[in-house]
């Protein structure tokens, strides 16, 4: 197991923000990202990148790997394991732009690429991405298939893992708007997890290193989005990819890109995901002492106290209640729609929201009328 001892240069935040505002990958945006959108971006990467077709999806779509760097530290990154979780994919192409054109950040870029070999799978589930679904074309959740290996995409990822033998993995996902951070009830824009290796959640040497990288990411991200960074519970999932890769000795960092206030296209979340991924890789490349892990447990837990819309003080069955609405994402006629659905009918004083409606004049006698009103009002 690797233990690092080296001094890390401090990233100048203003340089990073300035670089990002001028150099992010503008040719990919929004929530619905498909293979056809990213193929031209992959093909246009410069000669420093090594591009390979490493397999095919169930519906015979190509799955690519993109590699860069010449260092001894091996890092594996994959995105869109769930086809409808695309924020990490966008952030990854922003990272590729940094490697191509670092400008004032060249001192960091050089350190990363001299110390690390980075192998990326920008879209593991192109079939699910095409139809904007979590599952693959076989209706399999690739993040719960690492043991059974029923999906061809699982074999592709396992093949890359066996070939690269990474010291660290970044498992990129999106999380729903409903997640909030601790007692702040602000949206969980970025959340982290150091997966457990067993049901007892033992703090192994590998988990300590994973936790310490996450600590560095958390401290860095607090400068951008304080009180909007959470930590998932480390309950062990026997069939989960991250848990099993961690168990196999490949330190795995889960990054969940979540909601930022009214950012339904996840473009602000994309920016913060880029910063988090950048910091994690740079921290690893700088060979830090990774023995201090305990601050990981000071990162506030993810909660579920955020809603898309709250309507306060509605008259329903002779009582005053609040209506909590969440948007369901659905692809309709090749356009992504956000469908308002009633999630809660209760006192929502402890919840935060993107949109608060104060309307004590509304009267509903049954749930059907309430659903019809919500559909007409917010569609």
Helices and strands as residue ranges (DSSP letters): H 13-23, H 35-43, E 50-56, E 62-69, E 73-78, H 87-100, G 103-105, H 106-115, E 116-121, H 126-130, G 142-144, H 152-164, E 168-174, E 180-181, E 186-187, E 190-194, H 205-221, E 229-231, H 241-247, E 251-257, H 267-285, G 294-298, E 302-303, E 306-316, E 319-332, E 335-346, E 352-358, E 363-364, H 367-378
